[in-house]
Amino acid sequence: MAEAKPNINLGLEGVYFTESSVCKIDGIAGRLWYRGYPIEELADQSTFEEVSYLLLYGRLPKRKELDDFSSQLAEERALPEKTARIIADMSGKTDPMHVMATAASSLSAYDREADDTTRDANLRKSVRLISKLTSIVSSIGRYSAGMEAMQPDGNMGHIENFLYTLTGRRPSADAVSNTQAMFILQAEHSSNASTFSALVTASTLSDIYSAVTTGINTLKGPLHGEADEAALRMLRAIGTPDNTERYIEEALAGKQRIMGFGHRIYKTYDPRARIIKRRLEALQGSASEEIGRLTQIALRAEKLMIDRLGQSHGIWPNIDFFAGPVYLSAGIPVELFTPIFAASRVSGWCAHILEYWQNNRLIRPLDYYTGTLDLKYVPIDAR
Ligand SMILES: CC(C)(COP(=O)(O)OP(=O)(O)OC[C@H]1O[C@@H](n2cnc3c(N)ncnc32)[C@H](O)[C@@H]1OP(=O)(O)O)[C@@H](O)C(=O)NCCC(=O)NCCS
């Protein structure tokens, strides 16, 4: 008897595969919480170090705990010499995300605890990964621009040191605050594609370096992490504010997707996009001519897209839409947007991996076979 066709959830849409207390998204109300804390409060009042602690340990740290955690992160910033060499060799020759994945994977070779699978060792490896992935990004930025990597400054916080080692200059307070907000906003987002793929790797009882490397490779795609780069390239292609409506209308008529809009879960305004939009608007007076122009274009594109596809199709701005001009204002080049996303999301990946390992089950879904069966093998010369 023929097998009845099962209900297939393409893209696993609407499928629950585990329980988690890391993050909650309400895609209808447009709300987001990390470990119960509203994203708005964390983005405005916390730091990336504190949010990383919150995600990993499930609660906000006390003063001493945060100081210790921040010191551990600062102590782990230096990259192994051979990882630095990999970055120097690959940068500029391939996509920065390939460089990042290779460099991240290589870290396992220089971690004396690589084979220790205890929870404590994995927490320490998470700290190393969170610290070193940001160093990898600044090194990629330096080598891609034909410069040597900078030595980290142990007296600076995670974000200030990142901008310093990337640009070679002590960053402004605005640059630190806005980049910090982006790191916090991108640190976690439940079972998105990269977190899920990291968990698939982790569920085989592979190791945390392998799982994080999987996450980096999954984040690379334009439907996921690369959308902020694509959105900025579009704003630049529009060129002038007065060209905005014509460009967007033509793109929509040609059935193109407008990057930075739409989301699998949010069917309303992404709360992270609101936070970044507010920061971008606050920058306008002090920003360069280019950022002022890109902001005007973005605001006109946002209005048109909401009128055309907001209420009617549930397609609203997501976090990626306003991120580009904010990053540019901090001196971050477009090629590094997705690597920065990975350097932020690593906190969420590690939190989920550690949580999943507490009740591990191999992830192994089914596909519905539509091919034929029992074909007769024909030797190659008789075909
Ligand atoms: C994120 C995304 C993949 C989620 O998509 P999804 O839940 O799989 O939704 P679908 O791809 O099924 O799209 C549903 C409809 O909305 C349209 N749509 C979705 N996003 C769109 C966008 N950004 N611009 C224009 N139309 C869009 C689709 O073309 C489709 O229309 P159709 O039904 O006429 O074919 C999708 O919105 C997208 O590609 N956005 C652009 C990339 C992006 O910004 N990604 C970052 C996410 S944080």
The ligand as a Gaussian input file, in Angstrom:
#p B3LYP/6-31G(d) Opt

LIG

0 1
 C       13.451000      37.098000       5.849000
 C       12.635000      36.353000       4.792000
 C       13.505000      35.261000       4.173000
 C       11.463000      35.702000       5.498000
 O       10.682000      35.212000       4.535000
 P        9.567000      34.071000       4.638000
 O        8.924000      34.010000       5.951000
 O       10.196000      32.807000       4.137000
 O        8.527000      34.695000       3.647000
 P        8.422000      34.354000       2.135000
 O        9.768000      34.268000       1.505000
 O        7.530000      33.159000       2.037000
 O        7.683000      35.633000       1.554000
 C        6.254000      35.827000       1.610000
 C        5.876000      36.833000       0.542000
 O        6.410000      38.108000       0.921000
 C        7.317000      38.588000      -0.105000
 N        8.476000      39.176000       0.564000
 C        9.090000      38.702000       1.678000
 N       10.119000      39.504000       2.000000
 C       10.133000      40.481000       1.082000
 C       10.968000      41.597000       0.880000
 N       11.995000      41.836000       1.694000
 N       10.728000      42.418000      -0.157000
 C        9.698000      42.172000      -0.979000
 N        8.867000      41.128000      -0.841000
 C        9.079000      40.292000       0.172000
 C        7.724000      37.342000      -0.873000
 O        8.135000      37.665000      -2.181000
 C        6.477000      36.543000      -0.834000
 O        5.582000      37.048000      -1.795000
 P        4.645000      36.058000      -2.656000
 O        3.797000      35.370000      -1.635000
 O        3.926000      36.972000      -3.560000
 O        5.597000      35.114000      -3.338000
 C       12.150000      37.329000       3.685000
 O       11.288000      38.297000       4.240000
 C       13.293000      37.993000       2.946000
 O       13.840000      37.407000       2.002000
 N       13.683000      39.263000       3.369000
 C       14.804000      39.910000       2.797000
 C       16.085000      39.413000       3.460000
 C       16.254000      39.932000       4.852000
 O       16.068000      41.118000       5.136000
 N       16.667000      39.023000       5.751000
 C       16.977000      39.368000       7.119000
 C       16.027000      38.736000       8.071000
 S       16.376000      39.321000       9.729000

